[in-house]
Amino acid sequence: MIRDYNEFYLDARRRLKAAGVEAAGLEARLLLAFAADKSPEEFLRDIRMYPDEAFSRRAEDLVRRRLAGEPAAYLTGSWSFYGLDLEINPNVLIPRADSELAVDAALSCLADAAEPRVLDLCTGSGCIGIAIAARVPACRVILADLDRRALLLAKRNAMLNHVSGRVLCAEADVHEGPSPRLGEFTLIVCNPPYIPTRELETLDPSVRDYEPRLALDGGEDGLDFYRSIFARWIRIIRPGGWLVLECGEGQSMALRRLSEECGVIPTDTLLDGHGTERTLVFRKPGPQDPD
């Protein structure tokens, strides 16, 4: 039976939805657009056209792999974050909508900053730092990660989104602390690994079996990276500067306790769509602050 793109789309959406894929319509469109070698916009434009048999084979392979658990972002090699198009591969965590809250918080902190310097620690794909650079033309951003493969991808994403002139990549280990060469920053933002080790095996198979454990494992209680950030990285935030952290469910109070030990002040909390405290903002006291 000859089918147009729309019939392929409706079938793929139905199968993905039946398998419990939350964004079945979006993922069906992305997978089929990729199979057709079109952008999602071009795919919608041509939705009533009839593809060839080669498309049918490619589309079926992609849908079957997605149904087996392989994430759509890894299948297509791309994903959207904060309105930006990013390259994605299995060396990095797939950007989540929840992480857009960290961008929102950072932009609010930088609203009145003149020529700010921003450090995106545990950058992965570079999504957060690049989104900030794209919306704050005066800022300079360093994307830092321990994994060189992630840094190569982050560098490509900076070029893809036309901010590479203001964005640099640097290898950095959160647990070792900052190199003196990094200098000081107006703001540090970080979405670190925060899943407790014992919970990794309980994650959805699409996460557990495909996304890099290095980007997920936060240690026994999920707080290892936060301890290192508060103990070692606060010193390179300028007085009056900011720290923006994404965290997991139930971790926000522990982060506030850690902040008390190093003298930074909690100033804001952003909730995700489920009402979870997902992004916390801290400020390092400055010389103009009252005693």
C-alpha positions in Angstrom: 0.0 0.0 0.0 1.3 3.4 -1.0 1.4 5.8 2.0 2.2 9.5 2.2 4.4 11.0 4.9 1.4 11.8 7.1 0.3 8.2 7.2 3.8 7.2 8.2 3.7 9.9 10.9 0.3 8.8 12.3 1.5 5.2 12.5 4.8 6.0 14.2 3.0 8.3 16.6 0.5 5.6 17.5 3.2 3.0 18.1 5.4 5.3 20.2 2.4 6.5 22.3 1.3 2.9 22.9 4.9 2.2 24.1 4.6 5.0 26.7 6.8 7.6 24.9 5.6 10.9 26.5 6.3 13.2 23.5 5.2 10.6 20.9 4.1 13.2 18.3 7.3 15.2 18.6 9.6 12.2 18.5 7.7 10.7 15.6 8.1 13.9 13.6 11.8 14.2 14.4 12.6 10.5 13.5 10.7 10.6 10.3 12.1 14.0 9.3 15.6 12.5 9.9 14.7 9.4 7.8 13.6 11.7 5.0 16.7 13.8 5.2 14.6 16.9 5.9 14.3 19.4 8.7 11.2 19.0 10.9 9.8 22.1 9.2 10.4 20.7 5.7 8.8 17.4 6.8 5.6 19.2 7.8 5.7 21.2 4.5 5.8 18.0 2.5 3.5 15.9 4.8 1.2 15.0 1.9 4.0 13.8 -0.4 4.7 10.2 -1.1 8.1 8.9 -0.1 10.1 6.2 -1.8 10.8 2.7 -0.5 14.2 3.6 0.9 12.5 6.1 3.3 10.1 3.4 4.4 13.0 1.1 5.4 14.9 3.9 7.2 11.8 5.1 9.0 10.9 1.6 10.2 14.4 1.0 11.5 14.4 4.2 13.5 11.0 3.6 15.0 12.0 0.0 16.0 15.1 1.3 17.6 13.2 4.0 19.5 10.7 1.4 20.7 13.6 -0.7 21.9 14.6 2.2 24.1 17.3 4.1 22.1 16.7 7.9 22.7 15.5 9.9 19.7 18.3 12.4 20.2 21.0 9.8 19.7 19.2 8.3 16.7 19.0 11.7 15.0 22.1 13.2 16.4 20.3 16.4 17.2 18.1 18.0 19.8 16.5 21.4 20.6 17.3 23.3 23.8 16.1 26.9 24.7 15.4 27.5 21.0 18.8 26.4 19.9 19.7 23.4 17.6 22.4 21.2 19.1 24.3 18.2 18.0 24.0 15.4 20.4 25.8 12.0 20.7 26.0 9.2 23.3 29.0 10.9 25.0 26.8 13.5 26.6 23.5 13.7 28.5 20.5 14.7 26.4 19.4 18.2 27.4 16.2 18.3 29.4 13.6 21.0 29.5 14.1 21.2 33.2 17.7 22.5 32.5 16.2 25.5 30.8 15.3 26.8 34.3 19.1 27.2 34.9 19.3 29.4 31.8 16.4 31.4 33.0 18.0 31.9 36.4 21.4 32.8 34.9 19.9 35.4 32.6 18.1 37.0 35.5 21.3 37.2 37.5 23.2 38.7 34.6 20.5 41.3 33.7 22.5 44.2 35.0 26.0 42.8 34.7 28.6 44.6 32.4 30.7 42.2 30.3 30.1 39.2 32.6 32.2 36.1 32.6 30.3 32.8 32.9 31.5 29.3 33.7 29.3 26.4 32.6 30.7 23.6 34.8 30.0 19.9 33.8 28.9 21.4 30.4 28.3 18.2 28.5 26.8 19.3 25.1 27.4 22.9 26.1 23.7 23.6 26.1 23.4 25.8 29.1 26.5 28.0 28.5 25.7 28.4 24.8 22.1 29.4 25.5 23.4 32.1 27.9 26.0 33.3 25.4 23.3 33.5 22.7 21.2 35.8 24.8 23.8 37.9 26.5 26.0 39.4 23.7 28.4 41.1 26.1 29.3 37.9 28.1 32.2 35.6 27.7 31.6 31.9 28.5 33.9 29.0 29.4 32.4 25.5 28.9 34.2 23.1 31.2 34.1 19.3 31.4 36.3 16.4 32.4 35.4 14.5 29.2 37.3 15.6 26.2 34.8 14.0 23.9 32.1 16.2 25.5 34.2 19.3 25.0 34.7 18.5 21.3 30.9 18.4 20.9 30.4 21.5 23.0 32.9 23.3 20.7 30.9 22.2 17.6 27.7 23.4 19.2 29.1 26.8 19.9 30.1 27.1 16.3 26.7 25.8 15.1 25.0 28.5 17.1 27.4 31.3 16.1 28.8 32.1 19.5 32.3 30.5 19.2 33.9 33.9 19.2 32.8 34.4 22.8 32.9 30.8 24.0 36.0 28.8 25.0 36.2 25.2 26.1 38.4 24.0 29.0 39.1 20.6 30.6 38.3 20.7 34.3 37.7 18.2 37.0 35.1 19.4 39.6 36.7 17.3 42.3 40.2 18.8 41.7 39.1 22.4 41.8 39.8 25.2 39.3 43.0 26.0 37.6 44.4 29.5 38.3 44.3 30.1 34.5 40.5 30.1 34.6 40.4 33.4 36.5 37.3 34.8 38.2 33.6 34.6 37.1 30.5 36.7 37.5 28.5 33.5 37.5 29.0 29.8 37.7 26.2 27.5 36.4 26.3 23.8 36.8 24.0 20.8 36.1 26.2 18.1 37.7 25.6 14.4 38.0 23.2 14.0 40.9 21.6 10.6 40.8 22.6 8.5 43.8 24.6 5.5 42.7 22.1 3.0 44.1 19.3 4.5 42.1 21.0 4.2 38.7 19.6 0.8 38.0 16.1 2.0 38.7 16.2 4.6 35.9 14.2 4.3 32.7 16.0 2.0 30.3 16.3 4.8 27.8 18.4 6.6 30.3 20.1 3.7 32.2 21.2 1.8 29.1 22.1 4.7 26.8 23.1 7.9 28.5 26.7 8.2 29.9 27.0 7.1 33.5 29.7 9.7 34.0 27.0 12.3 33.5 24.5 10.6 35.9 26.3 9.2 38.9 26.4 11.7 41.8 27.9 9.3 44.3 26.4 7.4 47.2 23.9 10.2 48.1 24.0 12.1 44.9 25.8 15.1 46.4 29.4 14.4 45.7 29.7 17.1 43.0 27.9 19.7 45.0 30.3 19.2 47.9 33.2 19.8 45.6 31.6 22.8 44.0 30.9 24.5 47.4 34.3 23.5 48.8 36.5 24.3 45.8 34.8 26.5 43.2 33.2 29.3 45.2 36.5 31.1 45.5 36.6 31.9 41.8 33.2 33.7 41.9 33.7 37.4 42.0 32.3 39.2 45.2 28.7 39.9 44.4 28.6 37.1 41.9 26.3 34.1 41.5 26.1 30.3 41.6 23.3 28.6 39.8 22.8 24.9 40.4 20.3 22.3 39.0 19.5 19.6 41.5 17.5 16.4 41.9 14.2 15.9 43.7 14.7 16.2 47.5 18.2 17.6 47.3 17.6 21.3 47.7 17.7 21.5 51.5 21.1 19.7 51.5 22.4 22.3 49.0 21.3 25.1 51.2 23.1 23.5 54.2 26.3 23.2 52.1 26.0 26.8 51.1 26.0 28.0 54.7 29.4 26.4 55.2 31.0 28.5 52.5 29.2 31.8 53.1 27.1 32.0 49.9 23.5 33.1 50.3 20.4 31.3 48.8 18.4 33.9 46.9 16.0 32.1 44.6 14.5 28.7 43.8 12.9 27.7 40.5 10.3 24.9 40.3 10.0 22.5 37.5 6.6 21.5 35.9 6.0 18.9 38.7 6.6 21.5 41.5 10.0 20.1 42.4 12.7 22.6 43.5 14.9 22.1 40.4 17.2 25.1 40.2 18.8 27.0 43.1 20.5 30.4 43.0 23.1 31.5 45.4 24.9 34.9 45.7 28.4 35.5 47.0 28.4 38.6 49.3 30.0 41.7 47.8 31.7 44.7 49.3 28.5 46.8 49.1 26.5 44.3 51.2 25.5 45.4 54.7 27.4 43.7 57.5 
